[in-house]
Amino acid sequence: MSTPQASIIASCDAVVAYLNTLQTPPAPPVTVPPTPPAVNPFAPFTFTAYRDYAPVFELADPSLSNLHVVVCPRDKDTGKMEGRNSWLQNDGIDILILIKPANFDPSGLVAARLAILDPLMLLVEQIANAVAFVDFAGAGWIRTQNNPIYAPDGPMGLRQSKLFTSVLHLTLRGRGYKT
């Protein structure tokens, strides 16, 4: 028997599983001719997405040199009636993309900064595109926002902490039923 779970947590877990599955080639089928293995859509980056509520990282934490992709429940709106015994609910989910590149020098040449940050922005866009139009645990994708596109505390945070941070805000719509 499974433990009951909040629908937003089920959606978050489904997003985590989906992002991790995209990077893992499926087992080769027993067919002739063999099919080529899946390609990681986020290459050259690899990560293991995980769920958390309010991730906290210390700037001195050496694990920040690795890419972190954290899926967090953000908000829930259950306000729109659809029928006598059902309603529409929106789940807000955040996907945090975080890394402190070892060779990032905010005072260095612009070209050197762009060579590090541009691929990270492409990764954020690829993750946003990957989750678009997908249903997660019965909740359908409505939209993805990326505002601000990096460093929640603005460009000064990126320059001072050398920490690239971007947050994708997903809105999923599901259906609730009166029990």
Number of C-alpha atoms within 10 A of each C-alpha: 3 4 4 7 8 7 19 24 19 17 24 26 20 19 24 21 16 16 20 16 14 15 18 13 12 10 8 11 11 8 7 6 7 9 10 9 12 13 11 15 15 19 11 8 13 16 14 14 22 18 20 14 12 11 10 7 11 8 12 10 9 11 13 18 15 15 19 20 23 21 28 24 22 17 12 16 11 14 10 12 13 13 9 8 10 14 16 17 21 22 24 21 24 23 27 18 22 22 18 22 17 13 11 19 14 15 9 9 9 10 9 14 15 13 11 16 16 11 15 22 18 12 18 24 15 14 18 18 12 15 17 15 13 16 17 23 17 15 22 19 19 15 15 19 13 16 12 13 15 23 20 15 10 12 12 12 15 18 15 9 13 20 20 24 23 23 23 22 21 22 20 25 21 20 17 15 11 7 5
